[in-house]
């Protein structure tokens, strides 16, 4: 709350430079802020009495928005890319999928590798585990296993994460 929005009778006032001015009536605090051509801002409304600071509220809001934008600009959103394989996949097809996985990992994305079982293939999960193990070995220079191969319904999946030193 700023200036006239504050509805308390008495407030503890802190000056621009952080110096305590003490507890005073709201009217007196507002007049003090107006004399300095600044705003009275309620910074701790839950305190008894509430703490108000004399500051340039417009400048404060501008700085806060600027910091938020800077923080947003510096953050990296990590996507999860999925690569689907089957238990009967051929060597060349795996090489193509590995190239894609390496590209995704170099871009900083996580890769979810899924082996889909069809029909009676589900009775041989060792084949899928072997395919995923070989896949992980071939991308080991750019990615590490975050989540080991495990069954999920009719699929076996594994999640790879980019190594910290690769980019």
Buried (B, 14 or more C-beta within 10 A) or exposed (E): BBBEEBEBEBBBBBBEEEEEBEEBEBEEBBEBBEEBEBBBBBEBEEEEBBBBBBBBBEEBEEEEEEEEEEEEEEEEEEEEBEBEBBBEBEEEEBEEBBEEBBEBBBEBBBBBBBBBBEEEBBEEBEBBBBBBBEBBEBBEEBBBBEEEBEBEEEBBBBBBBBBEEEE
